[in-house]
C-alpha cells in the first residue's frame, strides 16, 4: 500500500502525517496488522464500514488464560510439573502467553531439560520486561 492509498484511511485522533511515513511501504495485510494496535474508537467509522469482517479478540479472563496454558505446548513437548492454574493468574493476552511458552521451550531445550516452571519464570520475566510491566511476588508465588 502506497502513501496515496493510505491517505484514504483517516483516523480521528491520530495525525495522518505521522502515519504515512510509517505505513507507506507496507502491504495491505501488514497495514491491517498494524491497525489492530488502534482501538475501533480511533478508526474512522466510514473506514470501518468498508471492512467486510471485524473480528474482536477480547482479553481472556483467568479461566481462559488457564485453558490457553493447558493447550499451548504440543503433546511432543516434554514438560514437567507445570502449574496451569498459577500460570492462568498472569494478566496476559494469548499472544504474550505464546511468546512465554516459546521462550521457555528454547530455554529448556538449550539446557537439555523438560519445560518446567523455572523456565517459564525466566521467560515470563523477559516478556514482562518487553511489556514494561512489573512482575510482582504475588503473581509468581508458588511457582518454584
C-alpha positions as CSV (number, residue, x, y, z in Angstrom):
1,X,0.0,0.0,0.0
2,X,1.5,3.3,-1.0
3,X,1.2,6.7,0.7
4,X,-1.5,7.9,-1.7
5,X,-3.6,4.9,-0.8
6,X,-3.0,5.3,2.9
7,X,-4.4,8.8,2.6
8,X,-7.9,7.2,2.2
9,X,-7.5,5.9,5.7
10,X,-8.4,8.6,8.2
11,X,-8.1,8.4,12.0
12,X,-10.0,10.7,14.3
13,X,-7.3,11.1,17.0
14,X,-4.1,10.3,15.1
15,X,-2.5,12.7,12.6
16,X,-2.2,11.1,9.2
17,X,1.1,12.9,8.6
18,X,2.6,10.8,11.4
19,X,1.2,7.5,10.0
20,X,2.1,8.0,6.3
21,X,5.9,7.6,6.6
22,X,5.3,4.5,8.8
23,X,2.8,2.7,6.6
24,X,3.8,3.9,3.1
25,X,5.7,0.8,2.1
26,X,3.6,-1.8,3.8
27,X,1.3,-4.3,2.0
28,X,-2.4,-4.2,2.7
29,X,-2.2,-7.2,5.0
30,X,0.7,-5.6,7.0
31,X,-1.3,-2.4,7.3
32,X,-4.3,-4.1,8.8
33,X,-2.0,-6.0,11.2
34,X,-0.6,-2.7,12.4
35,X,-4.1,-1.1,12.6
36,X,-5.0,-3.7,15.2
37,X,-2.8,-1.7,17.5
38,X,-5.5,1.0,17.5
39,X,-8.9,0.5,19.1
40,X,-12.0,0.8,17.0
41,X,-12.7,4.2,18.5
42,X,-9.7,5.6,16.8
43,X,-10.6,4.3,13.4
44,X,-12.8,6.4,11.2
45,X,-16.4,4.9,11.1
46,X,-16.5,5.3,7.3
47,X,-13.4,3.1,7.1
48,X,-14.8,0.5,9.5
49,X,-18.0,0.3,7.3
50,X,-15.9,-0.8,4.4
51,X,-14.4,-3.8,6.2
52,X,-16.2,-7.0,5.4
53,X,-15.3,-8.6,8.7
54,X,-14.1,-7.2,12.0
55,X,-13.0,-9.9,14.4
56,X,-12.8,-8.9,18.0
57,X,-10.5,-10.9,20.4
58,X,-11.5,-10.0,23.9
59,X,-8.9,-10.1,26.6
60,X,-9.0,-13.6,28.2
61,X,-10.1,-13.9,31.8
62,X,-8.2,-16.2,34.3
63,X,-10.3,-19.2,33.2
64,X,-9.5,-18.8,29.6
65,X,-5.8,-18.0,30.2
66,X,-5.5,-21.2,32.2
67,X,-7.1,-23.1,29.3
68,X,-4.6,-21.4,26.9
69,X,-1.7,-22.5,29.1
70,X,-3.1,-26.1,29.1
71,X,-3.1,-26.2,25.3
72,X,-0.1,-24.1,24.4
73,X,2.5,-26.9,24.4
74,X,2.3,-29.6,21.8
75,X,2.0,-33.1,23.1
76,X,5.5,-33.9,22.0
77,X,7.0,-31.1,24.0
78,X,8.5,-32.5,27.2
79,X,7.0,-30.7,30.3
80,X,7.3,-31.4,34.0
81,X,5.4,-30.0,36.9
82,X,3.6,-27.1,35.2
83,X,1.1,-25.3,37.4
84,X,-1.5,-24.2,34.9
85,X,-3.8,-22.6,37.5
86,X,-0.9,-20.4,38.7
87,X,0.1,-19.5,35.1
88,X,-3.5,-18.5,34.3
89,X,-3.4,-15.9,37.1
90,X,-0.9,-13.8,35.0
91,X,-2.9,-11.0,33.3
92,X,-1.6,-11.5,29.8
93,X,-3.1,-11.8,26.3
94,X,-2.9,-15.1,24.4
95,X,0.0,-13.7,22.2
96,X,2.1,-13.0,25.3
97,X,1.4,-16.5,26.6
98,X,2.6,-17.9,23.3
99,X,5.7,-15.8,23.5
100,X,6.5,-17.0,27.0
101,X,5.8,-20.7,26.1
102,X,8.1,-20.5,23.1
103,X,10.9,-18.7,25.0
104,X,10.6,-21.3,27.9
105,X,10.8,-24.1,25.4
106,X,14.0,-22.7,23.9
107,X,15.5,-22.3,27.4
108,X,14.6,-25.9,28.3
109,X,16.0,-27.2,25.0
110,X,19.2,-25.3,25.5
111,X,19.6,-26.9,29.0
112,X,18.6,-30.3,27.7
113,X,15.6,-30.4,30.0
114,X,11.8,-30.6,30.0
115,X,10.0,-27.3,30.3
116,X,9.5,-26.5,33.9
117,X,8.1,-23.6,36.0
118,X,11.7,-22.3,36.3
119,X,11.9,-22.0,32.6
120,X,8.5,-20.3,32.5
121,X,9.5,-17.9,35.2
122,X,12.6,-16.8,33.3
123,X,10.6,-16.4,30.1
124,X,7.8,-14.5,31.9
125,X,10.3,-12.1,33.4
126,X,11.6,-11.5,29.9
127,X,8.1,-10.9,28.4
128,X,7.1,-8.6,31.2
129,X,10.3,-6.6,30.5
130,X,9.3,-6.2,26.9
131,X,5.8,-5.1,28.0
132,X,7.4,-2.7,30.5
133,X,5.3,-4.4,33.3
134,X,6.4,-5.3,36.7
135,X,6.1,-8.9,37.7
136,X,5.1,-9.0,41.4
137,X,6.0,-11.6,44.0
138,X,2.3,-12.2,44.5
139,X,1.9,-13.1,40.8
140,X,4.6,-15.7,40.9
141,X,4.0,-17.0,44.5
142,X,4.2,-20.8,44.5
143,X,5.7,-21.2,41.0
144,X,9.0,-22.7,42.1
